[in-house]
Amino acid sequence: MTATAAPPRRTAPAPPTSVVRTELRRGVGPWAGAAVAVTILVTMYGKAPAWQGRWTDATDMLHVAGGLLAGPLALAAGCWQGGRERRRGTEELLRSVPRGRLRRTLLAVAPSALWPPAGQLLAAAVCLLATWPYVGGGRPYLELVAADALALAALGTLGHLVGLLVPWRLTAPLLAVSGYVGLAIGSYTESPARWLSPAADHSSPWHEPVWWYAPASAVWTCGLALAALLAYAARPARLRLLALLPLAAAVAAAVPVLRLPADGPWRPDPEAIRPVCDDGSPQVCVNALDRALLPDISRALAPLNERLRGVPGAPVRWSPGPSGPGPGEAELPGHEADSVRGRLRNPDLYLNSAVQWLFSDTCPSEDFAGPGAERVGEIHLAVSEWLAPTPENYGVPVGPAARRHLDALRAKSPLAQREYLARYLKADRCRPEEVPVP
């Protein structure tokens, strides 16, 4: 008897998850994710003093770095990944695989769409964890971080499709440059369309985005990418009409953004500007967003408050911006340039700035003129120097005339000093004849 040959064994197709894992490990995808993470982290590290004290500042900086710098990287990496098969001459081989064109394209696009947002989310997590020990209030806008990640996924997908259509080796760098220019121009125009850009800049810590802005941004960017993907890969041709659905969703999401007012999707945050005060006299108040700075600011203003306490005409409270001071209050100087990670870097300079803001009268030029105007300037400098000496290498040097007024003021008894300060605060400093001489 002759042996019967065994029938050939059929190999089961690999499960979809296995294929996706294989695709994610191929090509430039992992390198693109690493490049996005490193680019954002290096950029954020170089500007750490500007954001590492407020959630809003950290989120805004991440948004700009992710859109303006990581966006072109995602485009270029996706483009290079998309042109890989045609450059290698394996397109015909891939077409012989028993998978539909749409499924093949989705698997091929996965590294371009997933690795850049993975790098962005890793960088965002590191930066937000680095911010957490120093914040005094507020919250990070995680919905904007998520929308930024989806925008990078959309840019990577669009770049991949460009690479499929134009597999030239210089397409990727040219696309990165044009993407950077387009994102930069779109981010800094005055039109409401700028808020459709994933790199639109916003810098006010007292604002919060309207609730629907992040979802609308995600639908806008992802809708465009999905429409382009379906238009390219859907087969048969009649299925390409499905691309109209995500395109319509993208247009619908863009309409309310284009109707935004000049401030865009940002609105004042009542909780951020809620005053938080100490129990001193005069009372020192900061916004809830900056409550971590309150102890440092109170200590910095303590010498000045000691001289002002109980003096007629002196403020009873130091009020924070942006709402401005009320009756009997003085406005605190801005501290954004002098605070790092919830601490004041130079308390003496901040104290001197507080005195300058206390006496920052705006006088019409026709009223503040004549021979007495120079004398008032010298007296003002002397009083300011007495209340808070100017730190070395800052401010205007005290000239001979101002020095004489300063010496005369220092020579007075404490009671006489308080009486003079009361008269100085009561006088209209825009009228030279009313300003008393020490």
Salt bridges, closest charged atoms under 4 A:
GLU23 OE2 - ARG26 NH1 2.87
GLU23 OE1 - ARG84 NH2 3.82
ASP57 OD2 - ARG54 NH1 3.72
ASP60 OD2 - HIS202 ND1 3.46
GLU85 OE2 - ARG26 NH2 3.69
GLU85 OE2 - ARG84 NH2 2.81
GLU91 OE1 - ARG86 NE 3.33
GLU92 OE2 - ARG95 NH1 3.05
GLU143 OE2 - ARG139 NH2 3.11
ASP148 OD1 - HIS63 ND1 2.78
GLU271 OE2 - ARG274 NH2 2.81
ASP290 OD2 - ARG54 NH2 2.81
ASP290 OD2 - HIS335 NE2 3.29
ASP296 OD1 - ARG299 NH2 2.48
ASP296 OD2 - ARG343 NE 2.60
GLU306 OE1 - ARG309 NH1 2.73
GLU329 OE2 - ARG317 NH1 3.66
GLU336 OE2 - ARG54 NH2 3.47
ASP361 OD2 - ARG429 NE 2.73
ASP428 OD2 - ARG431 NE 3.70
